[in-house]
Amino acid sequence: MLTKLYVRTRTWAESDEGATAVEYGLMVAGIAMLIILAVWALGGNLSTLFGNVSTRIGTAAP
């Protein structure tokens, strides 16, 4: 009984599934930060671009 518990505990401790989940979490957080920074940095330019496109579509429509 004690040997089985030891083996299960040892197997669980040596498993790297938790590390993989942490690595994926860090990658997702990094990508999210890059997206937020890009939107923040380009936000004004994108607003102007969409405003210009909207104006041109509005004047081109019959």
N, CA, C and O of each residue as an XYZ file, in Angstrom:
248
protein
N       0.828     -1.181      0.000
C       0.000      0.000      0.000
C       0.875      1.248      0.000
O       0.665      2.145     -0.816
N       1.822      1.318      0.874
C       2.702      2.478      0.970
C       3.571      2.602     -0.285
O       3.876      3.711     -0.723
N       3.963      1.483     -0.853
C       4.776      1.504     -2.063
C       3.986      2.087     -3.231
O       4.519      2.874     -4.012
N       2.711      1.698     -3.351
C       1.872      2.236     -4.427
C       1.701      3.747     -4.280
O       1.751      4.478     -5.269
N       1.502      4.208     -3.066
C       1.368      5.631     -2.814
C       2.657      6.362     -3.186
O       2.616      7.435     -3.788
N       3.787      5.784     -2.829
C       5.082      6.386     -3.165
C       5.259      6.460     -4.674
O       5.690      7.486     -5.200
N       4.931      5.386     -5.369
C       5.102      5.355     -6.826
C       4.187      6.388     -7.485
O       4.615      7.109     -8.387
N       2.937      6.461     -7.042
C       2.007      7.445     -7.612
C       2.483      8.869     -7.344
O       2.425      9.720     -8.231
N       2.946      9.126     -6.146
C       3.432     10.460     -5.803
C       4.660     10.809     -6.624
O       4.789     11.929     -7.119
N       5.544      9.863     -6.763
C       6.769     10.086     -7.538
C       6.442     10.332     -9.016
O       7.030     11.213     -9.643
N       5.518      9.563     -9.564
C       5.115      9.733    -10.959
C       4.474     11.098    -11.166
O       4.745     11.766    -12.164
N       3.624     11.518    -10.228
C       2.959     12.816    -10.328
C       3.984     13.950    -10.239
O       3.878     14.934    -10.971
N       4.955     13.825     -9.368
C       5.964     14.857     -9.180
C       6.874     14.992    -10.396
O       7.351     16.086    -10.698
N       7.115     13.891    -11.090
C       7.999     13.925    -12.254
C       7.271     14.277    -13.541
O       7.901     14.477    -14.580
N       5.958     14.354    -13.476
C       5.177     14.697    -14.651
C       5.440     16.147    -15.042
O       5.583     17.012    -14.178
N       5.503     16.413    -16.359
C       5.755     17.782    -16.811
C       4.520     18.424    -17.425
O       4.640     19.431    -18.123
N       3.347     17.872    -17.187
C       2.127     18.444    -17.745
C       1.857     19.834    -17.179
O       1.418     20.718    -17.915
N       2.102     20.040    -15.921
C       1.889     21.346    -15.307
C       2.814     22.395    -15.887
O       2.407     23.538    -16.095
N       4.047     22.020    -16.147
C       5.005     22.962    -16.723
C       4.562     23.374    -18.119
O       4.718     24.533    -18.501
N       4.016     22.448    -18.877
C       3.547     22.765    -20.215
C       2.405     23.763    -20.148
O       2.366     24.706    -20.937
N       1.480     23.575    -19.226
C       0.362     24.502    -19.077
C       0.854     25.889    -18.697
O       0.331     26.890    -19.187
N       1.851     25.956    -17.832
C       2.413     27.252    -17.442
C       3.080     27.918    -18.638
O       2.943     29.125    -18.834
N       3.791     27.148    -19.428
C       4.452     27.712    -20.606
C       3.431     28.266    -21.591
O       3.617     29.361    -22.122
N       2.356     27.525    -21.841
C       1.311     28.018    -22.735
C       0.661     29.275    -22.160
O       0.358     30.209    -22.902
N       0.449     29.304    -20.873
C      -0.124     30.487    -20.241
C       0.756     31.708    -20.416
O       0.262     32.803    -20.687
N       2.057     31.525    -20.262
C       2.991     32.644    -20.452
C       3.007     33.115    -21.907
O       3.078     34.316    -22.168
N       2.943     32.188    -22.843
C       2.908     32.572    -24.255
C       1.641     33.357    -24.574
O       1.701     34.366    -25.276
N       0.505     32.911    -24.072
C      -0.756     33.609    -24.321
C      -0.709     35.007    -23.708
O      -1.158     35.971    -24.328
N      -0.173     35.119    -22.507
C      -0.068     36.429    -21.869
C       0.842     37.361    -22.671
O       0.539     38.544    -22.826
N       1.943     36.834    -23.174
C       2.859     37.648    -23.982
C       2.222     38.112    -25.279
O       2.386     39.267    -25.674
N       1.497     37.223    -25.943
C       0.823     37.593    -27.186
C      -0.248     38.640    -26.912
O      -0.398     39.594    -27.675
N      -0.988     38.465    -25.831
C      -2.022     39.446    -25.475
C      -1.398     40.812    -25.212
O      -1.948     41.834    -25.622
N      -0.269     40.838    -24.542
C       0.400     42.117    -24.278
C       0.849     42.772    -25.578
O       0.729     43.988    -25.726
N       1.366     41.987    -26.526
C       1.785     42.550    -27.807
C       0.602     43.127    -28.575
O       0.715     44.190    -29.186
N      -0.520     42.436    -28.547
C      -1.711     42.933    -29.237
C      -2.185     44.235    -28.603
O      -2.513     45.189    -29.308
N      -2.220     44.273    -27.285
C      -2.654     45.485    -26.587
C      -1.723     46.654    -26.908
O      -2.188     47.764    -27.168
N      -0.422     46.412    -26.892
C       0.532     47.480    -27.210
C       0.384     47.957    -28.657
O       0.472     49.156    -28.924
N       0.161     47.034    -29.584
C      -0.003     47.422    -30.987
C      -1.262     48.263    -31.183
O      -1.236     49.272    -31.886
N      -2.349     47.850    -30.568
C      -3.593     48.617    -30.687
C      -3.435     49.983    -30.043
O      -3.922     50.979    -30.578
N      -2.768     50.044    -28.915
C      -2.561     51.320    -28.225
C      -1.686     52.248    -29.076
O      -1.972     53.439    -29.204
N      -0.632     51.697    -29.646
C       0.303     52.515    -30.420
C      -0.310     52.976    -31.742
O      -0.056     54.096    -32.187
N      -1.110     52.123    -32.367
C      -1.680     52.450    -33.671
C      -3.113     52.945    -33.587
O      -3.731     53.205    -34.619
N      -3.648     53.079    -32.404
C      -5.057     53.429    -32.226
C      -5.455     54.715    -32.919
O      -6.469     54.747    -33.616
N      -4.687     55.772    -32.748
C      -5.000     57.049    -33.382
C      -4.939     56.970    -34.894
O      -5.805     57.509    -35.584
N      -3.930     56.307    -35.406
C      -3.782     56.168    -36.855
C      -4.922     55.348    -37.439
O      -5.434     55.676    -38.510
N      -5.326     54.287    -36.750
C      -6.418     53.461    -37.252
C      -7.730     54.231    -37.246
O      -8.536     54.087    -38.165
N      -7.950     55.040    -36.229
C      -9.165     55.847    -36.158
C      -9.215     56.826    -37.325
O     -10.266     56.996    -37.943
N      -8.107     57.464    -37.630
C      -8.033     58.388    -38.756
C      -8.255     57.660    -40.075
O      -8.981     58.148    -40.942
N      -7.638     56.504    -40.227
C      -7.782     55.715    -41.446
C      -9.236     55.327    -41.676
O      -9.758     55.500    -42.777
N      -9.894     54.803    -40.641
C     -11.282     54.397    -40.795
C     -12.181     55.610    -41.033
O     -13.163     55.514    -41.768
N     -11.859     56.737    -40.426
C     -12.617     57.966    -40.678
C     -12.503     58.408    -42.130
O     -13.496     58.797    -42.743
N     -11.290     58.350    -42.682
C     -11.087     58.716    -44.090
C     -11.835     57.770    -45.019
O     -12.468     58.213    -45.977
N     -11.769     56.476    -44.743
C     -12.468     55.502    -45.582
C     -13.978     55.744    -45.508
O     -14.666     55.696    -46.528
N     -14.486     56.001    -44.316
C     -15.907     56.264    -44.153
C     -16.338     57.509    -44.933
O     -17.393     57.520    -45.567
N     -15.517     58.547    -44.878
C     -15.831     59.778    -45.610
C     -15.830     59.526    -47.107
O     -16.722     60.000    -47.810
N     -14.859     58.797    -47.602
C     -14.780     58.521    -49.047
C     -15.939     57.647    -49.503
O     -16.463     57.844    -50.599
N     -16.341     56.702    -48.697
C     -17.476     55.865    -49.064
C     -18.750     56.706    -49.060
O     -19.613     56.557    -49.925
N     -18.849     57.594    -48.069
C     -20.028     58.459    -47.990
C     -20.144     59.400    -49.173
O     -21.252     59.643    -49.650
N     -19.036     59.936    -49.660
C     -19.081     60.845    -50.802
C     -19.204     60.095    -52.117
O     -19.672     60.676    -53.097
N     -18.811     58.850    -52.182
C     -18.880     58.075    -53.419
C     -20.253     57.447    -53.620
O     -20.610     57.082    -54.740
N     -21.020     57.320    -52.553
C     -22.341     56.703    -52.669
C     -23.296     57.658    -53.365
O     -23.231     58.865    -53.135
N     -24.186     57.143    -54.217
C     -25.137     58.020    -54.935
C     -26.190     58.614    -54.040
O     -27.047     59.364    -54.508
